[in-house]
Amino acid sequence: MVEVVDVTEMTNWAVDLIGVRKTYSGGIDALRGVNIQVGRGEIFGLLGPNGAGKTTLVKIMMTAVRPSAAMGTVLGRPLGNRRKLALIGYLPEAHRFPGYLTGLQLLDYYGTLANVPRSIRKARAPELLDRLGMGEWGDVRIRKYSKGMLQRLGLAQAMMNDPDLIVLDEPTDGLDPMGRRDTRELLLEYKRRGKTVFINSHLLSELEMVCDRVSILVGGLVARQGTIQELTEHSIEYRIKAAEDLAGHTAALAKIGGEVRGQTVAVSGHDAEQVNRMIDYLRGAGILIESVIPKRFSLEEVFVDTLGGGKGIPRKHQAE
Amino acid sequence: MQMLALINDAIRESRDKKLFWAMLVVSTIAAGAFACIGFDENGLSLAFGLVKVPDANLTAGSPAAQQFMAGIVSYVLVGTYIGWIGVLAFLVATAGMLPSFMADGAIEVVLGKPISRIRVFVGRYLGGLTFVGLQAIYFVLLTFLVLRFRMGVWFWEYLWAIVLLPLLFSYLYCVTVLVGVWSRNGLVSLTCTLLFWLCIAGGTTMERTFGYTDELRPQGSELAWAERSQIGKVSFVLYNVFPKTDDVSVLLGREMGAATPTAFVEGLGTSGEIRDEETARLATVDHELTTAKSSLYSIGSSLVFEAVVLSLACWFFVRKDF
């Protein structure tokens, strides 16, 4: 049964999804009540392992999949509103474009479907191809394009309507490092212009470089959500470096939770009191401390930890 | 504009297919072969006069000659070449168009645009018909000109074929679309359509056999419902519910003043004389089954079937998760 609640009041969120559920025939729960908010003008990343429901969520936003239950808005209009799609650009994962069209014909075709006026289409299509480094390929049939070129073309078609919100599913898939850098710059340029970018990607390092906030989707639920800073601010361990070898203190330090590695003792976790106890011990033993370095999580480590393969990050910013 | 863009895309896709160009070449050859037929004061002339077939009725400018040519156009060119071979080729060429449009990664881009699913469906369906429409326009105009130059008269009624040929195709294409939406597989939709076409042919044959003749009426006239056997009732339902693909060439022949199909085949249109009882019975059945029923009934009932099938396909398309 489909339950889409009409929420038409103005909102500061570009995307405001509440309780999105999708159960496919056969009883497969792809989404089990997802809540996600994306602020206007921010770059938002959606992470998750295969089968987490990321693409289903994106498809629900783009009306390709009907939710089993959902509330919320996209650009201030109820989820599922097709007119609002005129202000959204979308690049699906593993997209397929008709090989018989040239690059310019494709942009014109999709621009027409997006209700972009003819004069604007004619001007914008070559401009976008130029911007993506494909200016000379506009009149070449798409079937002759490489995978990376197809990806750039996909980005171009998603931008044909100069969208307020751009939704990209694996946008850097198939791109070489230069292409990835160009894409990053393009997305940051969109952000500077006040546009909202919603990215679904496996490439965590890519997301870490551009995203303001991320959500980690696991098993159809949001496991963690927050800014990159919030998610990675906790330390995996503290490393206390002494001026001398600590081999003689191995047993004593182990008793208070330290692991000696030559001149360094590592303290797992994020408990500052334990670190202080360690420092007190070392100073009491007359050992000179050279440095105390907290080692922070990368987004990848946060992701792995969320999936149960990490060292236990506190879930302060876990949404559910 | 969105609808036109979808249709224009289908035209581009058509032009990209080798079969599209092959059909144009074959149509040109067929029209060329048709141009070989002519008449002089002694009768029929073939291969631009190389072969002469003396016939007192089929002389240049005679009504019988015109009727003969109308029969050739309706039953051979349209009924056989386009009606069977052409439609088969069109089905092969278009069966994959909707499934490829609905393939993962392709349909999402279109659905991500501000266009309703119903418009997408209708646009794509019309795009498939456009493929056939272009072929029909080329073939009919070509043969229309050949008729003018060989017979010296304009067969304006023949231009109905530009509408009737896509119509005939659409009777079957709706099934291709329905199965295509359901299965997203071109081969499956083509196979199902051909099976359906076979069912139509079977229904028509059954109706000819069981719906018109019994011991009391060996000459053949339509039996009332109560007079029919069980199989006769089944044939009645099949024939009347299914689209009447066989009627298209008959309707065209009627518009062009050709003899009935049986009379045409039996007498090659020369006199319309009926030579034996079986042929007489078939001619009566032909008349009852096709000519006596109005064009409106034939086309209308077929379009009702098509509308129901297309509505079902559209409903599936609108409800489908991609």
Chai-1 contact restraints between the chains, C-beta under 6 A:
chainA,res_idxA,chainB,res_idxB,connection_type,confidence,min_distance_angstrom,max_distance_angstrom,comment,restraint_id
A,M62,B,G112,contact,1.0,0.0,6.0,A-B,restraint_1
A,A64,B,E108,contact,1.0,0.0,6.0,A-B,restraint_2
A,A64,B,L111,contact,1.0,0.0,6.0,A-B,restraint_3
A,A64,B,F322,contact,1.0,0.0,6.0,A-B,restraint_4
A,V65,B,D321,contact,1.0,0.0,6.0,A-B,restraint_5
A,R82,B,P114,contact,1.0,0.0,6.0,A-B,restraint_6
A,R83,B,P114,contact,1.0,0.0,6.0,A-B,restraint_7
A,L85,B,K113,contact,1.0,0.0,6.0,A-B,restraint_8
A,L85,B,P114,contact,1.0,0.0,6.0,A-B,restraint_9
A,A86,B,P114,contact,1.0,0.0,6.0,A-B,restraint_10
A,Y90,B,G112,contact,1.0,0.0,6.0,A-B,restraint_11
A,P92,B,G105,contact,1.0,0.0,6.0,A-B,restraint_12
A,P92,B,E108,contact,1.0,0.0,6.0,A-B,restraint_13
A,A94,B,G105,contact,1.0,0.0,6.0,A-B,restraint_14
A,H95,B,G105,contact,1.0,0.0,6.0,A-B,restraint_15
A,H95,B,V109,contact,1.0,0.0,6.0,A-B,restraint_16
A,R96,B,A103,contact,1.0,0.0,6.0,A-B,restraint_17
A,R96,B,G105,contact,1.0,0.0,6.0,A-B,restraint_18
A,R96,B,A106,contact,1.0,0.0,6.0,A-B,restraint_19
A,Y100,B,R12,contact,1.0,0.0,6.0,A-B,restraint_20
A,Y100,B,E13,contact,1.0,0.0,6.0,A-B,restraint_21
A,Y100,B,D16,contact,1.0,0.0,6.0,A-B,restraint_22
A,Y109,B,A5,contact,1.0,0.0,6.0,A-B,restraint_23
A,Y109,B,D9,contact,1.0,0.0,6.0,A-B,restraint_24
A,T112,B,M1,contact,1.0,0.0,6.0,A-B,restraint_25
A,T112,B,A5,contact,1.0,0.0,6.0,A-B,restraint_26
A,L113,B,Q2,contact,1.0,0.0,6.0,A-B,restraint_27
A,L113,B,A5,contact,1.0,0.0,6.0,A-B,restraint_28
A,L113,B,K113,contact,1.0,0.0,6.0,A-B,restraint_29
A,L113,B,I115,contact,1.0,0.0,6.0,A-B,restraint_30
A,A114,B,K113,contact,1.0,0.0,6.0,A-B,restraint_31
A,N115,B,P114,contact,1.0,0.0,6.0,A-B,restraint_32
